[in-house]
Amino acid sequence: MRILLVGQAAFAAKVLEGLEAAADTIAGVVCPPDTGDRHDPVKAAALARGLPVHQFRSLRTPEARVAWQAAGADLGVLAYVTQIVPEALIGVPRLGTLCFHPSLLPRYRGGSAVGWQLIRGERRVGVTVFWTDAGIDTGPILLQREAEAGPDVTAGSLYYQTLFPLGVQAVLDAVALVREGRAPRLPQDEALATYDPLLSDVHAGIDWSQGQQAVHDLIRGCDPQPGAYTRAGGVMLRLFEPRRVPGNGAPGTVIAVDAQGLTVATAGGAVCCARARGDGPKAAAAEVAARLGIAAGTRLGA
């Protein structure tokens, strides 16, 4: 099959490698414009293979439509796409367009699905490959793969260690089903659908008066971005790599600062964060605490 691959980062590059190994023809690669001196991994992979590369600041431009039509693709594959792909482009490939999403749709639609699943304490997670339509993550499901989220994984570790490899293989398996003429189109159950906004500081403020589990889940769901935060004096302190630990004290009180990290009391138990970022780069939490004058007994909060 001729495939137009749309995506970015290492995920799309791995999908490109897999499609090539399956002897599909890559009609072109579409990725966002460069933002620095280094090429995006999928752009680098495409150029190394002599493949056409298209970069558009917006996919709503006439130039983008020309590129889609010129590709003459049988199938479009959206592999980790952050740009909006307009409906006018979705139907250009002869067989339609597939999209990868890092949740078990119809739950957790939206661009921050991994983080929200952890914030809400989900243990059953997974990936979906669906047929793209005009909605946001609403199209018919082709296939899904489930996985377990460990109790202390962060959004970053869950994605890179579990959902990334699972998702790449799911995309390749989905393309194989299309190639074989066996790809289903299972409508999503809108009664089960949920949608969450992009995670930002609006959602990332820590309320130490919540229970240990809720605080722990917020911190790991916001790790690495945007970074759950609290206040240490006038400084916004972002915390990463949390663990639930025993501890007592008024919520928001620092219980210990040591090689294990920064331990803070919640409304039940405590959370120890191994790394932090204050008014400088991310570093070991004890190092950041020392720089900010945070010690046992310090009260963190709004």
Residue pairs with C-beta under 8 A, 6 or more apart in sequence:
1 24
1 25
1 74
1 75
1 95
1 175
1 178
1 179
2 24
2 25
2 26
2 27
2 71
2 72
2 73
2 74
2 75
3 19
3 24
3 25
3 26
3 27
3 73
3 74
3 75
3 76
3 77
3 175
4 27
4 28
4 30
4 68
4 71
4 73
4 75
4 76
4 77
4 93
5 12
5 15
5 16
5 19
5 26
5 28
5 29
5 30
5 42
5 77
5 79
6 12
6 29
6 30
6 31
6 76
6 77
6 78
6 79
6 81
6 85
7 15
7 29
7 30
7 31
7 42
7 77
7 78
7 79
7 80
7 81
8 31
8 32
8 40
8 41
8 42
8 80
8 81
8 82
9 40
9 41
9 42
9 80
10 41
10 164
11 79
11 80
11 100
11 164
11 167
11 168
12 29
12 31
12 41
12 42
12 79
12 80
13 41
13 42
13 44
13 45
14 164
14 168
15 77
15 79
15 168
15 171
15 172
16 26
16 29
16 42
16 45
16 46
16 49
17 45
18 168
18 169
18 171
18 172
19 26
19 77
19 172
19 175
20 26
20 49
22 172
22 175
22 176
22 179
24 175
24 179
26 46
26 49
26 51
27 52
27 71
27 72
27 73
28 51
28 52
28 53
28 54
28 67
28 70
28 71
28 73
29 42
29 43
29 46
29 51
29 52
29 53
29 54
30 53
30 54
30 55
30 56
30 59
30 64
30 67
31 40
31 42
31 43
31 46
31 53
31 54
31 55
32 40
32 55
32 57
32 82
32 83
33 55
33 56
33 57
34 40
34 43
34 55
39 47
42 79
43 53
43 55
46 52
46 53
47 53
52 71
54 64
54 67
56 63
56 64
56 67
56 83
58 64
58 83
59 83
59 84
59 85
59 86
59 89
60 84
60 86
64 89
65 88
65 89
65 92
68 76
68 89
68 92
68 93
69 92
71 93
73 92
73 93
73 94
74 93
74 94
74 95
75 93
75 94
75 95
75 96
75 97
75 98
75 175
75 178
76 89
76 90
76 92
76 93
76 96
76 97
76 98
76 132
77 97
77 98
77 171
77 175
78 85
78 97
78 98
78 99
78 100
78 132
79 100
79 171
80 100
81 99
82 111
85 97
85 132
87 133
87 134
89 97
90 96
90 97
90 132
90 133
90 134
91 97
95 178
96 131
96 132
97 131
97 132
98 129
98 130
98 131
98 132
98 142
98 171
98 174
98 175
98 178
99 129
99 130
99 131
99 132
99 137
99 139
100 127
100 128
100 129
100 167
100 170
100 171
101 109
101 113
101 127
101 128
101 129
101 130
101 137
102 113
102 114
102 125
102 127
102 159
102 163
102 167
103 109
103 113
103 114
103 117
103 125
103 126
103 127
103 128
104 124
104 125
104 126
104 127
104 128
104 144
104 146
105 128
105 130
105 137
105 141
105 144
105 188
105 193
106 137
106 138
106 188
106 189
106 190
106 192
106 193
106 194
107 192
107 193
107 194
108 116
108 117
108 194
108 196
109 136
109 137
109 138
109 193
109 194
109 195
109 196
110 116
110 136
110 137
110 195
110 196
110 197
110 198
111 198
112 196
112 197
112 198
112 199
113 196
114 125
114 155
114 158
114 159
114 163
115 155
115 199
115 221
115 222
115 225
116 196
116 199
116 221
117 125
117 149
117 221
118 149
118 153
118 154
118 155
118 158
118 217
118 220
118 221
119 203
119 217
119 218
119 221
119 222
120 217
120 221
121 213
121 217
122 149
123 148
123 149
123 151
124 146
124 148
124 149
125 146
125 147
125 148
125 149
125 158
125 162
125 163
126 144
126 145
126 146
126 147
126 163
126 166
127 144
127 145
127 147
127 163
127 166
127 167
127 170
128 141
128 143
128 144
128 170
129 141
129 142
129 143
129 144
129 170
129 171
129 173
129 174
130 137
130 139
130 140
130 141
130 142
130 188
131 139
131 140
131 141
131 142
131 185
132 139
133 139
133 140
136 195
137 195
138 188
138 193
139 188
140 184
140 185
140 186
140 187
140 188
141 184
141 185
141 186
141 187
141 188
142 174
142 177
142 178
142 183
142 184
142 185
142 186
143 170
143 173
143 174
143 177
143 184
144 170
145 166
145 167
145 169
145 170
147 162
147 163
147 166
149 158
149 162
150 158
152 220
152 242
152 243
152 244
153 161
153 162
153 220
154 220
154 221
154 223
154 224
154 240
154 241
155 220
155 221
155 222
155 223
155 224
155 225
156 223
156 224
174 183
177 183
177 184
197 203
199 221
199 222
199 225
199 226
200 226
201 226
201 229
203 222
204 218
204 222
204 226
204 227
204 228
204 229
205 228
205 229
205 230
205 302
206 215
206 218
206 219
206 228
206 229
206 230
206 239
207 215
208 215
208 230
208 251
208 252
208 264
208 265
208 266
208 267
208 300
208 301
209 251
209 252
209 266
209 267
210 266
210 267
211 266
211 267
211 268
211 269
212 244
212 266
212 267
212 268
212 269
212 270
212 271
213 244
214 266
215 242
215 266
215 271
216 242
216 243
216 244
216 271
218 228
219 228
219 239
219 240
219 242
219 271
219 273
220 241
220 242
221 228
222 228
223 240
223 241
223 242
224 240
226 238
227 238
227 239
227 240
227 277
228 238
228 239
229 236
229 237
229 238
229 239
230 236
230 237
230 239
230 252
230 264
230 300
230 301
231 237
231 300
231 301
231 302
232 278
232 292
232 294
232 298
232 300
233 292
233 293
235 278
235 279
235 292
236 278
237 276
237 277
237 278
237 288
237 292
237 294
237 300
238 276
238 277
238 278
238 282
239 262
239 273
239 275
239 276
239 285
240 273
240 274
240 275
240 276
240 277
240 282
241 261
241 273
241 274
241 275
242 271
242 272
242 273
242 274
243 261
243 271
243 272
243 273
243 274
244 269
244 270
244 271
244 272
245 263
245 269
245 270
245 271
245 272
246 269
246 270
247 255
247 256
247 263
247 265
247 269
247 270
248 255
248 265
248 270
249 255
249 265
249 270
250 265
250 299
251 265
251 266
251 267
252 264
252 265
252 299
252 300
252 301
253 264
253 265
253 297
253 298
253 299
253 300
254 262
254 263
254 264
254 265
254 289
254 294
254 295
254 296
254 297
254 298
254 299
254 300
255 263
255 264
255 265
255 270
255 296
256 262
256 263
256 272
256 296
257 263
257 285
257 286
257 289
257 290
257 294
257 295
257 296
258 286
259 286
260 272
260 274
261 272
261 273
261 274
261 275
261 276
261 284
261 285
261 286
262 272
262 273
262 276
262 285
262 286
262 288
262 289
262 294
263 270
263 271
263 272
263 273
264 270
264 271
264 272
264 273
264 300
273 285
274 284
274 285
275 282
275 283
275 284
275 285
275 288
276 282
276 283
276 284
276 285
276 288
276 289
277 283
277 288
278 288
278 291
278 292
279 291
279 292
280 288
280 291
288 294
289 295
294 300
